[in-house]
Structure formats: C-alpha cells, structure tokens
Amino acid sequence: MSQVFPMDHATYIGFESVEREDIPVSAAVERKYLIVDFRLAGAQPATEQLQASVHKVCMALLKDRELIRSLSDSGYDMVSVAFDRRSQFDCL
C-alpha cells in the first residue's frame, strides 16, 4: 500500500481491524472490517481529487485477488479507506 501514491501525494499510515461485537453475527450489517489509512499531503483536496484517491486505493486492493480471498476467509465484510481521522470511504 505504501506504493499506491507518490510520496508527495499521500503517505500510507497503516491499517486497523475493527470488529463490532455488539452486532450479532446473523445481522445484515457489516460486523468486521479493515480500515486502510493514508494521509494526503497539503490542504484538504477537492471532492474530485478525493474521489480519485479513494478509487485508486480501492482498485489496488481489488486487483489483489489473494488479499481479497484472505480477507474474506478471515471474516472481513468490508474494507474502508481513510485519509483523515473524520471520514472513511467504503471500497467493498
């Protein structure tokens, strides 16, 4: 993930696994998800640039079939991307 963006565009921070144990396993709501965290360089980007950045990360994740299979086998329901501490964007 550290090579998805040029260093002057965004920095890969890491990832966090979140499991909502307060949600029943049988619920139709995502219970376990992964947040992939980046920080963009400079000021808050325009909406179009932010959408393009989310798309770029999501496509990098989706193209890695082995990763997707591993996440699915590990019980992950969703992967999200974050570029700040306030917002997350769902990939799948």
C-alpha positions as CSV (number, residue, x, y, z in Angstrom):
1,M,0.0,0.0,0.0
2,S,2.9,2.3,0.5
3,Q,3.5,2.4,-3.2
4,V,-0.1,3.3,-4.3
5,F,0.7,7.0,-4.3
6,P,3.8,9.1,-4.9
7,M,5.4,10.3,-1.6
8,D,4.4,13.9,-2.3
9,H,0.7,13.0,-2.7
10,A,-0.1,10.7,0.2
11,T,1.6,8.6,2.9
12,Y,0.5,5.2,3.9
13,I,0.0,5.1,7.7
14,G,-1.2,1.5,8.2
15,F,-4.4,-0.4,8.8
16,E,-6.7,-1.2,11.6
17,S,-9.0,-4.2,12.0
18,V,-12.4,-3.3,13.6
19,E,-14.8,-5.9,14.8
20,R,-18.2,-4.8,16.1
21,E,-19.0,-7.4,18.7
22,D,-22.2,-5.6,19.7
23,I,-23.7,-6.5,16.3
24,P,-25.0,-10.1,16.1
25,V,-23.2,-12.4,13.6
26,S,-26.6,-13.1,11.9
27,A,-27.2,-9.3,11.3
28,A,-27.2,-8.0,7.7
29,V,-24.8,-5.2,8.8
30,E,-21.0,-5.3,8.4
31,R,-19.5,-6.6,11.6
32,K,-15.8,-6.9,10.8
33,Y,-13.9,-4.5,8.6
34,L,-10.5,-3.2,7.8
35,I,-9.6,0.4,7.6
36,V,-6.6,1.3,5.4
37,D,-5.2,4.7,6.5
38,F,-3.4,7.3,4.4
39,R,-2.6,11.0,5.0
40,L,-2.8,13.3,2.0
41,A,0.0,15.9,1.6
42,G,-1.1,19.5,1.8
43,A,-4.5,21.0,2.2
44,Q,-7.9,19.2,2.1
45,P,-8.3,18.1,-1.6
46,A,-11.2,19.0,-3.8
47,T,-14.0,16.4,-3.9
48,E,-13.0,15.1,-7.3
49,Q,-9.4,14.6,-6.2
50,L,-10.5,12.8,-3.0
51,Q,-12.8,10.5,-5.0
52,A,-10.0,9.7,-7.4
53,S,-7.7,8.9,-4.5
54,V,-10.3,6.6,-2.9
55,H,-10.8,4.9,-6.3
56,K,-7.1,4.4,-6.7
57,V,-6.7,2.7,-3.3
58,C,-9.8,0.6,-3.8
59,M,-8.7,-0.6,-7.2
60,A,-5.3,-1.5,-5.9
61,L,-7.0,-3.6,-3.2
62,L,-9.5,-5.2,-5.6
63,K,-6.8,-6.2,-8.1
64,D,-5.1,-8.3,-5.4
65,R,-7.2,-11.4,-5.5
66,E,-5.1,-13.2,-3.0
67,L,-5.6,-10.4,-0.5
68,I,-9.3,-10.3,-1.1
69,R,-9.6,-14.1,-0.7
70,S,-7.6,-13.9,2.5
71,L,-9.7,-11.1,4.0
72,S,-12.9,-13.0,3.1
73,D,-11.6,-16.2,4.6
74,S,-10.7,-14.2,7.8
75,G,-14.3,-13.0,8.1
76,Y,-13.9,-9.4,6.8
77,D,-17.2,-7.9,5.5
78,M,-15.8,-4.6,4.2
79,V,-12.6,-2.6,3.5
80,S,-12.6,1.2,4.0
81,V,-10.1,3.9,3.1
82,A,-9.4,6.9,5.4
83,F,-7.4,10.0,4.6
84,D,-8.1,11.8,7.9
85,R,-9.5,11.0,11.3
86,R,-13.0,12.1,10.4
87,S,-14.0,10.2,7.3
88,Q,-13.9,6.7,5.9
89,F,-14.8,5.6,2.4
90,D,-16.0,2.0,1.7
91,C,-14.3,0.0,-1.0
92,L,-16.2,-3.3,-0.8
